[in-house]
Amino acid sequence: MLFASTMTVMSGAIIAPALPGISRHFPDQPQVLIQLILTIPALMITLFSPLMGYLADRFGRKKLLLMMLFIYGFAGVAGFFIDRVDLLLSSRAFMGIAVAGILSISTTLVGDYFDGHERVRFLGLQSSCMALGGVVFINLGGILSDWSWRGPFLLYLTGVLLLPYALAVLQEPKNTGITSSGISDAPVTVDYWRTGLAYFIAMISMMMFYMFPAQLPFLLSQSGEISGLLIGIALSMAALTASIVAFGYGYYKPFLSVMTIYILGFLLAAAGFLVVGLTTSYAMAIVGAAISGLGLGAFMPNTTTWLMRITPQRVRGRVFGGFTSTFFFGQFVSPVVVAPALIWLDSLRNVYTAMAILCCLLAAALLILSNTYLRADSQL
């Protein structure tokens, strides 16, 4: 389950260092289209995650997860052989559908297999492994992109390699809503207001986090030609610090509420964006990315913990399908939002500075909500 979770981050992180090389290989294509090669899986995740959650609740988790691992591996590695942008985008779209199933089901299984503090600890471990996988695979992608822009696509074969192990060790959980008609017909209540807010926070945090793999390679390249390895190192710093914060989630969560973690996270993210926006130094850009990673790293385990507590088990697959959808919608729209902002603000550095201001505004809004409408969640 932990390794499957890392594969969702791999869907984009692996090829991030290769973006400048892909852009040079297709010089007649606009930069935003090249960036969509990175983020088109996120659009498919957004569209198909609710369906995957429904199918997981209706027909069970294990079979669907195995099917998605198979599609992930073959659709991902297809990019190594393709030499047309439209076909490359198509293969990335199929891989995104697979990621929708992998992340929705693996997160749902955490709720099925674990309870209480053990669940909180495992959610932190899951998010940590996702972020740490980003560190490892971004750097592997950077090394392979120095050989060829096609090289990073070979890493997607891990989906096929994981398949027999998943078949052997995973078991279908009991009481998922398909065990008896009595349980399936029992009414359930979903708190749409709090669930919707959790979705929004997940979306905006992913949009911010993905400014590093989608935009930082181009920002660093403005200072001159830079190797894929150095780009990979810079990108991996946000993922590394995010993995550390996520890994420790189970240790500091008992002392901090869900709302407090969100507020502190946005403030740290703001500090990191501000550093990146104001510096022209490669080293300081790494520092800024690391600081933002410290802030954004707790957002996924924090949101999943919150949703686990307010969601009935029988509809957990559907709720986490929606969570996966909005989470990765933020990834998809990140370059789409930045493109007009870049025209308006004139430079990427100004965009990062503007993002710092937005983080501060969101922190202030959550502080107000935590003392009014979300007072109960301030104790969770």
Secondary structure, DSSP 8 states (H G I E B T S, - for coil): -HHHHHHHHHHHHTTGGGHHHHHHHSTTS-HHHHHHHHHHHHHHHHHHHHHHHHHHHHH-SHHHHHHHHHHHHHHHHGGGT---HHHHHHHHHHHHHHHHHHHHHHHHHHHHH--HHHHHHHHHHHHHHHHHHHHHHHHHHHHHHHH-TTGGGGGGGHHHHHHHHHHHH----S-SS-S-HHHHHS-----HHHHHHHHHHHHHHHHHHTHHHHHHHHHHHTTS---HHHHHHHHHHHHHHHHHHHHTHHHHGGGS-HHHHHHHHHHHHHHHHHHHHH---HHHHHHHHHHHHHHHTTHHHHHHHHHHHHS-GGGHHHHHHHHHHHHHHHHHHHHHHHHHHHHHHSSHHHHHHHHHHHHHHHHHHHHHHHTTTTTGGGG-
